[in-house]
Amino acid sequence: MAAPAAPDREFSFDRPDFERVRELIYQRAGISLQPGKQAMVYSRLSRRLRETGHRSFAEYLAQLERGGAGEAEWQEFVNCLTTNLTSFFREEHHFPLLAQALQQRRGKPLRMWCNAASTGEEPYSLAMTVAETLGEQAGVKILASDIDTKVLAAASRGVYDADARGLTPERLKAHFLRGMGANAGAIRVKPELQRLIEFRSFNLMSPSWSLGEPFDIVFCRNVMIYFDAATQRRVLDSMHRAMKPGGLLFVGHSENFTDMRELFRLRGKTVYERVGG
């Protein structure tokens, strides 16, 4: 029998419910939810219970576990529990290093991967750096992926507020179209910039990384902080196989993989080079 809901809560949500959520999101997405995230989980998943007509977390989670909710509801579950904090040219020190790497590879076909693309600010920042460094016809292709299908759909639209953080007036003019009339106050990424990017749903926990030719440059920033050490190792092993020898991996400011020297060696501030043949 489910515990009664707290006085200020619409649904019952006890410690066993929270532990079930932690286990399910770990199995599905590799995310290690910390014990202090109980209020966050309730806030985000209670909206799903309301939308699906479930009366308790126990009922909702049981349906997920039985497979009765279908793959679409599993995706909604993951969408609710992923974090999407982003902005244009976030962790700004990476972009001069990226421009330098692009210059060194000038004239060669180049593949880049932006993992955890969220609502698109990061892959579009990469595309702007490509356009400004090499031109828009430089033969560079960018794969932008995320496990959250809703934010990925927003990214593919490429529409943002005109006062979006991280954009200079020069970049606004060069790379965006301003909305008129009912769309005043909005900006849209120019088509020539969007053509550099392919958006695709992808789960780093997938047993098969069918991503095409190896990548020269990978941005995977502030993703590994949600994984435990074993999951980090598993993902970095797969990422190593998905990259060219000498390829560059850009990670988040609080991520450190210097203990995995057989895979990657440090090349700069939170930038690693893929080692081995």
HULIN-V818374 format. One record per residue. RES is the residue in three letters. PHI is phi in whole degrees, -180 to 180 (999 if undefined). OMEGA is omega in whole degrees, -180 to 180 (NA if undefined). Layout:
# HULIN-V818374
<<RES & PHI & OMEGA> <RES & PHI & OMEGA>>
This chain:
# HULIN-V818374
<<MET & 999 & -177> <ALA & -70 & 176> <ALA & -69 & 179> <PRO & -66 & 178> <ALA & -67 & 173> <ALA & -62 & -176> <PRO & -53 & -178> <ASP & -98 & -178> <ARG & -120 & 180> <GLU & -76 & -176> <PHE & -121 & 173> <SER & -70 & -178> <PHE & -155 & -177> <ASP & -107 & -177> <ARG & -59 & 177> <PRO & -60 & 176> <ASP & -60 & -180> <PHE & -61 & 180> <GLU & -65 & 176> <ARG & -65 & 177> <VAL & -61 & -180> <ARG & -59 & -179> <GLU & -68 & -177> <LEU & -68 & -179> <ILE & -72 & 176> <TYR & -68 & 180> <GLN & -64 & -172> <ARG & -83 & -171> <ALA & -128 & 180> <GLY & 76 & -176> <ILE & -81 & 177> <SER & -99 & 179> <LEU & -74 & 179> <GLN & -76 & -178> <PRO & -57 & -178> <GLY & -79 & -175> <LYS & -94 & -175> <GLN & -62 & -180> <ALA & -66 & 178> <MET & -63 & 180> <VAL & -62 & 179> <TYR & -59 & -177> <SER & -59 & -175> <ARG & -77 & -176> <LEU & -82 & 180> <SER & -62 & 176> <ARG & -63 & 180> <ARG & -68 & 178> <LEU & -60 & -180> <ARG & -62 & -177> <GLU & -69 & -177> <THR & -97 & 177> <GLY & 80 & 177> <HIS & -79 & -176> <ARG & -97 & -179> <SER & -157 & 175> <PHE & -64 & -180> <ALA & -59 & 180> <GLU & -66 & -179> <TYR & -64 & -178> <LEU & -68 & 178> <ALA & -63 & 179> <GLN & -66 & 176> <LEU & -60 & -176> <GLU & -65 & 179> <ARG & -76 & -176> <GLY & 85 & -177> <GLY & -74 & -178> <ALA & -84 & 179> <GLY & 84 & -177> <GLU & -64 & -179> <ALA & -62 & 180> <GLU & -74 & 173> <TRP & -58 & 179> <GLN & -64 & 177> <GLU & -63 & 178> <PHE & -58 & 179> <VAL & -65 & 180> <ASN & -56 & -178> <CYS & -65 & -170> <LEU & -103 & 176> <THR & -92 & -178> <THR & -105 & -175> <ASN & -129 & 177> <LEU & -101 & -175> <THR & -157 & 174> <SER & -164 & 177> <PHE & -68 & 176> <PHE & 54 & 175> <ARG & -66 & -173> <GLU & 53 & -167> <GLU & -59 & -177> <HIS & -64 & -179> <HIS & -73 & -168> <PHE & -77 & 170> <PRO & -62 & 177> <LEU & -66 & 176> <LEU & -64 & 180> <ALA & -60 & 178> <GLN & -63 & 179> <ALA & -64 & 178> <LEU & -65 & 179> <GLN & -61 & -179> <GLN & -66 & -179> <ARG & -104 & -178> <ARG & -54 & 178> <GLY & 87 & 179> <LYS & -112 & 172> <PRO & -59 & -172> <LEU & -138 & 176> <ARG & -116 & 178> <MET & -124 & 178> <TRP & -130 & 174> <CYS & -108 & 180> <ASN & -91 & -173> <ALA & 60 & -175> <ALA & -70 & 179> <SER & 53 & -176> <THR & -85 & 168> <GLY & 106 & -177> <GLU & -59 & -179> <GLU & -70 & 179> <PRO & -62 & 177> <TYR & -69 & 174> <SER & -64 & 176> <LEU & -63 & -179> <ALA & -64 & 177> <MET & -63 & 178> <THR & -64 & 176> <VAL & -61 & -177> <ALA & -62 & -178> <GLU & -75 & -177> <THR & -94 & -172> <LEU & -120 & -172> <GLY & 93 & -173> <GLU & -76 & 180> <GLN & -105 & -171> <ALA & -86 & -179> <GLY & 76 & 179> <VAL & -100 & 177> <LYS & -119 & -179> <ILE & -120 & 171> <LEU & -95 & 177> <ALA & -116 & -176> <SER & -130 & 174> <ASP & -159 & 176> <ILE & -78 & -177> <ASP & -89 & -175> <THR & -70 & -179> <LYS & -70 & 179> <VAL & -68 & 179> <LEU & -66 & 176> <ALA & -63 & 177> <ALA & -65 & 179> <ALA & -62 & -178> <SER & -67 & 177> <ARG & -72 & 176> <GLY & 69 & -180> <VAL & -112 & -175> <TYR & -140 & 173> <ASP & -70 & -178> <ALA & -64 & 179> <ASP & -99 & -179> <ALA & -55 & -176> <ARG & -68 & 173> <GLY & 99 & -178> <LEU & -103 & 175> <THR & -81 & 176> <PRO & -57 & -180> <GLU & -66 & 179> <ARG & -72 & 175> <LEU & -58 & -178> <LYS & -69 & -174> <ALA & -77 & -166> <HIS & -121 & -175> <PHE & -133 & 172> <LEU & -105 & -180> <ARG & -89 & 178> <GLY & -71 & 180> <MET & -122 & 176> <GLY & 59 & -179> <ALA & -64 & -180> <ASN & -98 & 178> <ALA & -60 & -177> <GLY & 92 & 178> <ALA & -115 & 174> <ILE & -131 & 178> <ARG & -127 & 177> <VAL & -62 & 180> <LYS & -64 & -177> <PRO & -57 & -178> <GLU & -65 & 176> <LEU & -79 & 179> <GLN & -61 & -178> <ARG & -66 & 178> <LEU & -75 & -168> <ILE & -117 & 168> <GLU & -110 & 179> <PHE & -98 & -177> <ARG & -149 & 175> <SER & -71 & -180> <PHE & -154 & 179> <ASN & -111 & -180> <LEU & -61 & 178> <MET & -84 & 180> <SER & -60 & 178> <PRO & -70 & -179> <SER & -121 & 177> <TRP & -101 & -180> <SER & -91 & -172> <LEU & -112 & 178> <GLY & 89 & -178> <GLU & -61 & -180> <PRO & -60 & -176> <PHE & -94 & 173> <ASP & -85 & -176> <ILE & -140 & 179> <VAL & -128 & 169> <PHE & -106 & 177> <CYS & -137 & -168> <ARG & -105 & 177> <ASN & 58 & 176> <VAL & -107 & -175> <MET & -65 & 180> <ILE & -63 & 180> <TYR & -91 & -177> <PHE & -109 & 171> <ASP & -79 & -173> <ALA & -60 & -179> <ALA & -65 & 180> <THR & -70 & 176> <GLN & -56 & -179> <ARG & -63 & 180> <ARG & -61 & -179> <VAL & -68 & -179> <LEU & -67 & 174> <ASP & -60 & 180> <SER & -67 & 180> <MET & -66 & 177> <HIS & -58 & 180> <ARG & -69 & -177> <ALA & -89 & -176> <MET & -116 & 174> <LYS & -77 & 171> <PRO & -55 & -178> <GLY & 84 & 178> <GLY & -66 & -176> <LEU & -107 & 177> <LEU & -116 & 178> <PHE & -99 & -177> <VAL & -123 & -176> <GLY & -77 & -173> <HIS & -64 & -179> <SER & -105 & -178> <GLU & -106 & -176> <ASN & -140 & -178> <PHE & -125 & -179> <THR & -68 & 177> <ASP & -84 & 178> <MET & -117 & -173> <ARG & -65 & 179> <GLU & -73 & 179> <LEU & -107 & -174> <PHE & -141 & 173> <ARG & -117 & -177> <LEU & -69 & 179> <ARG & -115 & -179> <GLY & -175 & -179> <LYS & -63 & -178> <THR & 54 & 173> <VAL & -127 & -178> <TYR & -122 & 175> <GLU & -108 & 179> <ARG & -71 & -178> <VAL & -106 & 177> <GLY & 90 & -180> <GLY & -89 & NA>>
